[in-house]
């Protein structure tokens, strides 16, 4: 009579292109079961570019949003003082928008 595992940790019928992970084999699995689960999880997360996210690295889409540094302030008597303030305000607003976009991208990748 064949030996059957009461809780299979790998569903062979599952779509291999899916990011859905197999059921976790437990806190202290047998070595072959743990290695197999880790291999499957790494390949599925890697296929969806989520392996780095699972390890705490921001997704590539979030890393593409780079904040622009503010320009140095000019003296109040300088002829371009007001223009520089306006430019820095525009840059600061864009940086805030990028921060919000990065946050949503990271939260979407984590869920």
C-alpha positions as CSV (number, residue, x, y, z in Angstrom):
1,X,0.0,0.0,0.0
2,X,1.5,3.4,-1.0
3,X,2.4,5.9,1.7
4,X,0.3,9.1,1.4
5,X,1.1,12.4,3.1
6,X,-1.9,13.5,5.1
7,X,-1.0,17.2,4.4
8,X,0.5,17.6,1.0
9,X,2.7,20.7,0.8
10,X,2.8,20.8,-2.9
11,X,-0.2,20.8,-5.2
12,X,0.9,19.4,-8.5
13,X,-2.4,20.6,-10.1
14,X,-1.7,24.3,-9.3
15,X,-0.7,26.6,-12.0
16,X,3.1,26.9,-12.0
17,X,2.9,30.5,-13.3
18,X,0.9,31.5,-10.2
19,X,2.4,33.4,-7.3
20,X,0.3,31.4,-4.9
21,X,2.5,29.5,-2.6
22,X,2.0,25.8,-1.6
23,X,0.9,25.2,2.0
24,X,3.7,25.7,4.5
25,X,5.1,22.3,5.6
26,X,5.3,23.4,9.3
27,X,7.9,24.9,11.7
28,X,10.1,21.8,11.8
29,X,9.6,20.0,8.5
30,X,11.7,17.1,7.2
31,X,14.7,18.4,5.3
32,X,13.5,17.3,1.9
33,X,10.1,18.8,2.4
34,X,11.5,22.1,3.6
35,X,14.0,22.3,0.7
36,X,11.3,21.4,-1.8
37,X,8.9,24.1,-0.4
38,X,11.7,26.7,-0.5
39,X,12.6,25.8,-4.1
40,X,9.0,26.1,-5.2
41,X,8.4,29.3,-3.3
42,X,11.5,30.9,-4.7
43,X,10.7,29.9,-8.3
44,X,7.1,31.2,-8.1
45,X,8.0,34.4,-6.4
46,X,10.9,34.9,-8.8
47,X,8.7,34.4,-11.8
48,X,6.4,37.3,-10.6
49,X,9.5,39.4,-9.6
50,X,8.4,39.2,-6.0
51,X,11.3,37.3,-4.6
52,X,13.2,40.6,-3.9
53,X,10.0,42.1,-2.3
54,X,9.7,39.0,-0.1
55,X,13.3,39.6,1.1
56,X,12.6,43.3,1.9
57,X,13.8,45.0,-1.2
58,X,11.5,47.6,-2.8
59,X,10.0,46.5,-6.2
60,X,11.7,47.8,-9.4
61,X,8.8,50.1,-10.2
62,X,9.3,51.9,-6.9
63,X,13.0,52.2,-7.3
64,X,12.5,54.0,-10.6
65,X,10.8,56.9,-8.9
66,X,13.8,59.0,-7.8
67,X,13.5,62.1,-5.8
68,X,15.0,65.3,-7.3
69,X,17.2,67.3,-5.0
70,X,16.1,70.9,-4.2
71,X,18.2,73.7,-5.6
72,X,20.1,75.9,-3.2
73,X,18.2,79.0,-2.1
74,X,19.2,82.4,-3.5
75,X,19.5,85.6,-1.5
76,X,16.3,87.6,-1.3
77,X,17.9,90.4,-3.3
78,X,18.8,88.1,-6.2
79,X,16.8,88.7,-9.4
80,X,15.8,85.0,-9.7
81,X,14.9,84.5,-6.0
82,X,11.2,84.1,-6.6
83,X,11.8,81.9,-9.6
84,X,14.0,79.6,-7.5
85,X,11.4,79.4,-4.7
86,X,8.8,78.4,-7.3
87,X,11.1,75.8,-8.8
88,X,11.9,74.3,-5.4
89,X,8.1,74.3,-4.6
90,X,7.5,72.4,-7.8
91,X,10.3,69.9,-7.1
92,X,9.0,69.4,-3.5
93,X,5.5,68.7,-4.7
94,X,6.8,66.2,-7.3
95,X,8.9,64.4,-4.6
96,X,5.8,64.1,-2.4
97,X,3.9,62.6,-5.3
98,X,6.7,60.1,-5.9
99,X,6.7,59.2,-2.2
100,X,2.9,58.4,-2.4
101,X,3.3,56.4,-5.6
102,X,6.2,54.5,-4.1
103,X,4.2,53.7,-1.0
104,X,1.2,52.4,-3.1
105,X,3.6,50.3,-5.3
106,X,5.2,48.7,-2.3
107,X,1.9,48.0,-0.5
108,X,0.5,46.5,-3.7
109,X,3.6,44.2,-4.1
110,X,3.4,43.1,-0.4
111,X,-0.3,42.1,-0.7
